Amino acid sequence: MTDGGWDEAAQPPNFLPANSCGYLPFMKTITCVRCGQERDQMPFRPFQNEIGLRVYEQICNVCWQEWLATQKQLMNHYSLDPREPKSKEFLFSNMEKFLFEAKAET
């Protein structure tokens, strides 16, 4: 242990190997079904259900961030409460349309 109290040799229990830069774990690259480009996969599964798995496996992190911005706009515009079942249903429906029915612009 160093004087600062941090043992530099100790690794967190779920430590991932660093990339060539030395500080970030490798991200899996996928071909996104929304934009059609090869990009980094999301770092986590957003929901623990079937749609969450589909999003995680098929949507890139860039498109997911675009959805989060759109979701925020929808929530503000319609004054949605994500705890209400009707609001959740509305957001999930719009998420599916945004991520899986949108065509890549060429």
Secondary structure, DSSP 8 states (H G I E B T S, - for coil): --TTS--TT---TT---B-TTSSSB---EEE-TTT--EEEB-SS-SSSSHHHHHHHHH-BHHHHHHHHHHHHHHHHHHT--TTSHHHHHHHHHHHHIIIII-----
